[in-house]
Amino acid sequence: MTRRMRMPWSRLRAPSEVKAVGLPTLRREVRFSSGGRSYTALAQDGFLRNPIAYRTVRMIAEAAAAVPLLAYEGETERPDHPALALLARPGAGRSGAEFLEALFGHLLLSGNAFIDAVTLGGMPRELHLLRPDRVRIVEGRDGWPEGYEYRAGSSLTRYGAQEGRILHLRLFHPLDDQLGFSPLAAAQAALDLSNAAAQWNTALLDNAARPSGALVYQPKEGGNLTSDQYDRLRSELDEGYGGPLRAGRPLLLEGGLDWKAMGLSPQEMDFIEAKNGAARDIALALGVPPMLLGIPGDNTYANYQEANRAFYRLTVLPMATRTAAALSSFLAGHYASPLSLVPDLDRVTGLAAEVSDLWQRIGAATFLTDEEKRAAVGY
């Protein structure tokens, strides 16, 4: 029995026309930035330094890479299609899951992902990812991409846009015709606040968990501290009361010295709520329910299971589906028969409860024949 899956999303089709460019081309270097920050800056400030951004990107990339794909030629499923074997072993010693995880990571951090398809005898044999910050788009005078340049160290490789070797995946950008917009860039203010809060908290702990302040010298007979007294006092404060190992030591004041606090305490700053608010903004910008990250104060979903289902429905599946459609359109030209790659929803872990409910409802429908039931569940 041939298995068929319903495809609720429209398939992407390859363009039927190729625009001819007869005018001299204009070579313009495109700076890969999202909202004013480069891919490198977002990767360093977000993925490499911020635990919320790191975990959020990992959750989406790993979940989307784990979604199984089905290959169809027309309406017939082809479990032995070479495109599935290519995606399972894309080359360069990478597994298919590792390749897709890196692909989704590029999309989330830069809004762009580039795939180089190596062909042999007209058939794609390997797929390689190009790091977005190393790619330069060469535009023609009419604004269409004419080619791509990839620079790694002193090596420069050029690809023509009409060669069909480069697949450029990008997220929607309202102000750029060629580049995508990073979801993490939309949360730049929250990212800065979260990183600054962590740094401030570390500095506060290094200062014995006390806010900034000043020692005021007010002798009864008037006058100022001598240079020797000032240097001795400063040395004693640095050596005797600074650092986390000296926290809690009592400060002995003499000779008209008085301590005046000049900073707000963590409680006065509402430090915890500000940090959690920044974490929520980062998670929401990337499309992960804060409840899944253990961030308090989010009551959008009744329970963890609901939040996890929303995460798959609203974030993971749309990204996996649009990527599968782009890969279908890109690889279809190398095969004799039409190719369509679609997610296998029956094997998506986050939707297991929905699939079980569907089977129960269809199985209990006595007014349907067995053939109608099979069609209703996708067979």
Phi, psi and omega in degrees: 000129180280133183267133179235140177245136175288142181244097184288343181259147180289147180274145176277138180247148179291146180297140183275347181231153175238123183287133178271136181247113181254352181268160176300142184275154177250119183266112182237125179280129181261121178278120183285100178219153179232106179067031176098351180243141180283168177301319180297318181294318179294322179294319182287311182286333182260285187296321186272342186237337186252120184294327180291313179297319180299310183293323181295313179297318179297318181300312182293313183297316182291320181292317180292324179291337181274355180287119180292149180246145173248144179250134180234142167248100189071242179255006184256128177286138180235087180293344180258019183295138181298337179295324177292321177294323178295317180289333178287326178226082186287344179116177180059029178073012181262145171278167180297320180295319179294319179298311182292324178298317177294323178299312180291328176297318176299317181297319184287326184272329183239344185081002182222149174214140182235130179242130176255117180264118178268122183252154175218117183067030180082358180248139178291127181251330181216152175237130181233140176271137175255129182295129188302323183286352178260359183259138174236127178272129177259115183264146171279175182295335179274001177093351178278147178297130178262333181184180180227143175238132180240120183245123175233104186068235179266000181268134179233125179243133181248139178232135174278143182295332182274355180288334180079018180271332186254127171253120180254111175260136181213150175271156186301133176230118184287344186241010181222132182279338187246328188254153177269170181248130182283131175300327181292332179293333178290343181250031183299316181297316179294323179295317178296318180296317180296316179293319180295323178296319179294319179293318180295320180296319178296316180295324179294320177294322177296337180261033177063029177059030177245140177290169181296152180198184182219146172265118183259127181261114182228076179289152182294321184272004180082173180109179182234165175291142174285168180298319180294318179296319180297315180295320180295318180296317180294320179295320180293322179294317181291317186275332186258341187228355180269149177096156183292333181287345181252015181296139176091356178292136178288143180262122181266118181251141181213164173063039177084013178276139180220138181268129178237117178290138182241356181237165178275147177282162177304324179293319179293328179279352187054050190300314185296316182293322178296319179292318178293324177296319177295320179296320178297319180296319179296314181295319181290324178297326180271347175095028178246124177302128181305332180301326181290341180261002179075023180275121182287160175092004179252116181241031182295321183247148185293325182207176183296323182296319177296317180297320180293322178295319178295323178300316180289318184290319189264341184236305188291307184296316176302320180290317179294323183290315180293326177290318177298321179295320179294319177295323178300311181296323182288318184274342186299328182292346181267352182244155184289326182256154177302143182238137175221122177256126180225149177293143175271095185294336180293338184249015176276119186302318183291347180249015183301321180293321179294319180296318179297318178296321180297315180297321179294316180295316181292320180296330181275355181279095184288344182276358179258145173280169179299320180295321179292323176296318180297319179293325182292329179263005172103015179251000000 
